[in-house]
Amino acid sequence: MAKNLKEVLTDCTLCYHSCGTRVTVEDGKAVKILGLESHPLNKGRLCPKGEAALDNVYDPNRIKYPMKRANGNWERVTWDHALTEIAQKLLRLKEQFGPSVLGVFSGSIGVENLEMAGLTQRFKAAFGSPNFFSVESICYRMRIRTRQITFGKYPTEELDSKLYILWGHNPHQSDFPLMLAIEENLKRGAKIVVIDPKKIPYADRAAMYLKIRPGTDGAMALAMIHVIIDEKLYDKGFIDTYTMGFDKLTEHMKKYTPEWAEKITWVPADDIRKLARLFATTKGAGIYQGTCTQDQTANGTQNSRAFSVLQVITGNVNIPGGWVISPRLKLGNVGMEVEGEPLGADEYPLFYEVWGRKSPYGVVTCVPESVPEKIKAFLVVGGNPLISMADSNAFREAFKKLELLVVHDLFMSETGQFAHYVLPACSHLEKWGLAYSYNVCHCLPYLMLRKKAIEPLYESWSELKFYTELAKKLGMGDKFPWKSEEELVAFELQPSGLTFDQLLNEHPEGAYYQKKTYGMGTRGFSTPSQRIELYSDALEKVGADPLPTYLEPHRSPLSTPELLDKYPLILSTGNRNLYYTHGQFRGVKSLKNMSPEPLAEMGPETAHKYGINSGDMIIVETNRGRVKMKARVEPRVAEGVVLVPHGWPGEANANLLTDTECREPIMGYPEIKSLLCAVKKASETTIRFSLIL
């Protein structure tokens, strides 16, 4: 019989959603995890990752103690030994070359983990370096920046809508809460439109399915704008009252006809007109971008600009079902100011600063070329850049040249294998934190205490303990004044009006942060003009087009036809998987049983042309490298396109195919959704050789 039984209401931190969970703890061990019925995001449901969270926490392959690389082998050391040597090396490098030689990286799990990201930023600033990197510089931040440039703040899509334009977005695989909301709203008469090179499940229930060539989303969006303006379907009252630049936009859009777009996108002109009319005549419609689908193309910034313009000219802003500027969290800033600009700020200034509003992020695609001249030491927390960042070949060669690489994580990762020190981290159930969800219940932000359910396993440390103890060794311990994780969370909560005690005792299930109403209000928008800026002076000042435009992928059948003899197919990497988040959870048996191996997908005509059948081991090759995985012949995939999943280790790592030199020109994102590749069946000799290796 259990001596001590308790239930802890907390959140799941296995992706960016922060769904609510109930964790049952017996005698100090978490034994059951269920969805929290009262949480407005997941309403008692969990995705497979959430259901398998305890298998991940109690995986015997977790890093159990600090390790140091010595003579090519791993040597167990104490925390004090590891931190002493790390501090000595950092101080030496700082004295010789200055503080900016340190780069720090927080992975995808740190995007919504306020403590992980905030403390990592604080540490680099306390050390004196501006060089903080995260997945934000390849994913999502571009969309935030671009919408800020247009609206002054970041409007988000609502879970509830009358018309869901799923544009390169597959909720069944990547957005569990949105999938739940769509199912409910379909019963109420909502419609779906799917725009994707693959006929995803929702396409079978959609009002329209448009099969688009990867990387050409911006061209189609421009043609939709053209139709809405040309046919006078726009919301004139909204435009006249709240926007600037519509007259310039009208003239600019004349050339972007549906016939022009059809030649580029593969989408028939009549279908573009039909969708434009449907969108323009639906109040409460929203464009739901893939998490990073449109960002990771040559036209990334302008894609987001075009989507913003579509929402604006149809009046689908700050109304139920459209894009809504919701209240933002007012929290204590764990980060710190630091002198200097992060890597990439000079080349991609809008990613770093807009109207004096600065971002802490450096451009991660600039890292490989900057080692070892500018970056000599790298600290990775909760991330795995050698598999999750574009161009693993370039990152691997760069990391070999680092004088110091430290990884703090739960498991030995591909990045950890190249590290000088690997340090054991706590899971989300072993530490305190603050969870928030901003796109629930008509965009109302929701706060919840991430409660410590169990004691840290093995010798694992939280980020606060790790950074605090390392800071002491570096002589900057005063920059980390919090005596406990609870004290840190209380500091974060101070400006919000909610207290630690309230979230612990009065609202253990979480609480809405602030009331929100629709409409424009009377204060205007947070842009220099106080209007929605269809014409962007901010873009114009950095030499970019101030109105939405289109840039063909740098490697495509249209821009580089000379490459087609060698690389005749269109490659899109990074399609998501419900059972994994990037490279995480690959060792969880229950998840691996449901998704045991990577599969490169292609249409039947494409497969037949190259003599490939489902189940064949194939090689996919680009100018940067090759991967080997099984083929899946899938009639739902557009012909001439190859879809390669990401996050798999070894010779199936999709980022062996991608190239950091192939970048979006305004914010520096890697182009990994629209490259060129070749495929062939792997020979028996190649397969046997790989097995021997």
C-alpha positions, 0 to 999 in steps of 0.5 A: 500500500502506498505510504504517500499518495498525491495528485499534482495539477501541472502542465505538459512541456513536451511541445509549445502548447503547455496543455494541462495535466494531472500527475499521480504521485505515489511514494515520491514516484509519478505513476500516472499522467492524465489530461486536465479536464478544466484546462481550456486548451486540451480539455482533458485530452493528451496527445501521444507524447503527453500520454507517454511523458512518464516513460520519457521522465523515467527512461533509464537512458537519461544522463545520470551524472556530469561527464567530461570527455577525456581521451575520446571517452566519457569520464564521470566527474562531480558537478563541482569538478565540471563547473570549476573547469568550465568556468576556468576555460570561459574566464580564459577565453573571455580574458583573451578574446572578450566575452562575445566569444561565448554563444548560448543556445536554448532549444525548442523546449525552451521557447515556451519554458520561460525559466530555461530561455530567460535564465539562458539569456541572463547568463550570457548577458551576465558574462557580457556576450550578446550571442543568444541563439534558439530555434526562434531564428529558424521558426516562428519568430519571423512571423511574429516580427513581420506581424509586429511590422504590420500591426505593431503587435503580434495578432494570433489565430484563434482556436475557434473560427468560421473558416480555417485556411490550413496553409501548410499546416497539418493539425493531425500531426503538429497541433493537437489543441487546434485539431480538437477545436476544429472538430468541435467547430466543424459540427457548428458549420465551420469550413476548412480549406487546405493548401498543401503539396500533400493531401492531409486528412482534413483535405478530405473534409475541406471545402477546397483542397489546393495542391501547391508547389513547395515554396510558392505560397507567397505567389498564391497569396499575392494573387488572392489579394489581387482578386479581392482588390480587383473585384472590390471584395475588400472591407473599405470601411475597415481599410479607410479607418485603420490602415495606411498604404492601401492606395500603393498596395492597389497599384502594386498588386495589379501584376499579380494575377491568378494566371501569373500565380498558376504558372508558379504555384501549380494551383489553377487560376479559377481555384485561386479566385474561388478561394479569394472570394470565399475568404473575403466574404467570410467574417471570422476567417483565419489563415493558419500557417504551418509552424514554420512552413512558410518561414523556411523559404526564400520568400518567408518574410513577404509570405507573412506580410501577404497573409497579414494583408489578406487578413486586414483587407477583408476586415478579419482582424480583432473579430471572433475567428480572425486574427486577434491582438490579445493581451500580453503577459506582464511578467518579471523579465528574467533576462538582462540587457547587454552591450553589443548586438548578437551575431547576424544583427548587422546582416539581418537588422529587422530580425534584431530590431524594429522601431527601437524594440530589440530582440535578444536573438542572434541569427543561428544560420550565421553560427557555422561560418563564425566558428572559431573566429567569432564564437569559440565556446558554446553552451547548449541547454535543452536543445540539439542543434546538430540535428535540429538546425539546418545544415548539420554538416556545417554545424558539425564541422564548426563544433569540432573547432570549438574550444569549449562545448557544454550540453545540459540535457536529459539525454545524450544527444547528437550535439552532446556526442561532440561536447567537452562536458555533458551535464544532467538536466531535470525534466519538467516534473522535477522543477518549478516554473510558470506555464502559459498558453496564449491562444486559448478561449478566443486568445485569452492568455492562460497562466498555470504554475508548473509544479514540481511533482517529484524530486530530481532524479539521479544527479540532475539539476534545474537550469536555475541551479546550474546557472547559479552555481556556474555564475558563482564560479565565474564571480558573477553569482550576484546576478542570480539572486533567487534562492529557490525556483519558487522565488524565481517564479514569484519574481516572474509573477509580480507584474501580473497581479497573480501571486505564487500562492494564488496559483498554488492554492486558489487556482492550481488548475490555472487562471485566465490572465486578463479579460479581453474584448474584440474591436479596435478600441480608441488607442490606435496600433503600436506602429509609428503611424498608429495604423496597420501599415500595409506599406512598411517603412520599416522594410523599406529602410533596410532595402526590402520591398515595403509591399508584399512581393514574391521571391522564387526559391533559390534552388527550384525548377524556375530559378536554377533549371541548370541543376535539374539534370542532377537534382530533378525533384523538389525537396521539402524537409521537416514535415512533422510527426505527432509522436515526436517533437523534433529530435525528442522522445525517439527512445520512448518505446510506446512512441517508437512502436507507433512511428518506428522509422523515418519514411521519405514520401513521394507520389506513385508516378515519381516513384515509378520513374525511379524504380522505387516501391514502398518499403525500398531503402532509398537515398535522397541527395542534395548538393550538401549531402545525402540521407538514407531511409525507406520510401513511402509511395503516397498518392496524396503527395504531389508528383515531383515532390519528395517529403523528408521528415526531420529529427531522426538521427544518423544517416536519416537526419534530414538536415544533412540535406539542407544548406545554411548558405541558402537563406531568406534575405530579410531575416536569415532563415534557412530555406529547407522547405523548397530545395532540389534533390535526387532519389535512387534506390539504395544498392544492396552493397550500400545497405550492407556497408551501412550495417557494418558501420 
